[in-house]
């Protein structure tokens, strides 16, 4: 199991995978190379502490009502995280568009100024 979780540790990021016998519902970094995982395994939810060289079970939940509540809260967290990432992406697109537009306008202004300077010099003769 440790090897399988190491594989998921390396491969997952939000949104997390929800396929297979072991489902990683959430991952939260608490320090560099130290994180907590909420893992669904069968009818259980496990809270695992993961470091670079160790995986420890912190708690195990088997009561169906609590398992469902945890899964609902995790789903809400993932939805909010996706929305936050989509908003960041949208803002980044807008910022890049504005910067490109400013750059084009500045280049256009420089070109117009050069043309104006050439005509001004030509009229001085």
Secondary structure, DSSP 8 states (H G I E B T S, - for coil): -HHHHHHHHHH--SS----SSEEEEEEEEEETTEEEEEEEETTEEEEEEE-SS-EEEEEEE--HHHHHHHHHHHHHHHHHHHHHHHHHHHHHHHHHHHHHHHHHHHHHHHHHHHHHHHHHHHHH-
